[in-house]
Amino acid sequence: MRNAENCWEEVADTVLAGAAIDRETARAVLACADRDLGKLLAATRRVREAHFGRRVKLCMLRNAQSGICPEDCSYCSQSKISRAEIPVYRMQSVDELVAGAYRAVESGARRYCMVCSMRGPQERDVDHLAEACQRIRRQFPDLELCLSIGILSAADAQRLKNAGAGWINHNLNTSRRFYPEICSTHTYDDRLQTIANVQAAGLKTCAGGIIGMGETDEDIIDLAYETRRLELDSIPLNFLHPIDGTPLEKRRELTPEKCLKVACLLRLLNPAAEIRAAGGRELNLGARQAELFNAVNSIFVNGYLTTPGLDHQRTRELIEGAGFEVET
Ligand code: SF4
């Protein structure tokens, strides 16, 4: 970037013209002085509005199987090494999963995501989830239906697509370099393979990351460029919410400003992708949450898997109070 922090409008012009920002500019985004953050946010907002106007899509999660994962992701309360006090239960019934879809629709959510703590689904799990997808699809033909079920084969992805699923979430989480620091039971390449399988099945991809786990800015930049390279449809941005009983329970390094700069970087590198404010926004951004809408166009409501969050009514107030509108 030619002139440090004051060139953000020029950067937005570059992005709107269809060019990618270079790595030096990406570094400048994360290094933007806090006093210049308003300018960065305003420029990023032009990119956001060019593709999504002022719309914000609401999404709702359902923890369909909780607390019994054999993996060791260090940020996760549901991993085999977590001692967090959380609900533990096997896969919910099809009726319960369908009831969750009703609640999502009642709350104004456009997307409903059923999440299972597991390495990946067994055949019986795929049968069960396929049945749930079929029933939900019949009831709510327009509801965007997403599954987050770990490592997924191409064949199982295809079966779930045939049953009515539209999206699969499988986060990259962090950079390739930092991945072994947060998980030892599967690899970054395992993650990429699942994303490839999802794309091969014609499903839409939802894959983002978590910041605040001890990664460097270069790791965040690697992650951001990877989201662009993969041409993801949806990119959730999580901000670490350290949970007691997990290896990252004491890590608290994010500031609201840092969270906002990362959101801008993702938007500038992925101008047309859905970018979603996800877990930890309440804890890490507090009163500055609404500024995320300058970059993101989607948000979770009614909490996360094992941590609470703003309910749909208060999230709606947040959106409208910031001059944006809930997508219907
Ligand atoms: S695979 Fe998912 S549920 Fe399992 S430990 Fe990792 S993040 Fe948690």
Residues whose N, C-alpha, C, O or C-beta is under 5 A from the ligand:
A	BS01	SF4	C69 E71 D72 C73 C76 Q78 S79 C116 S117 M118
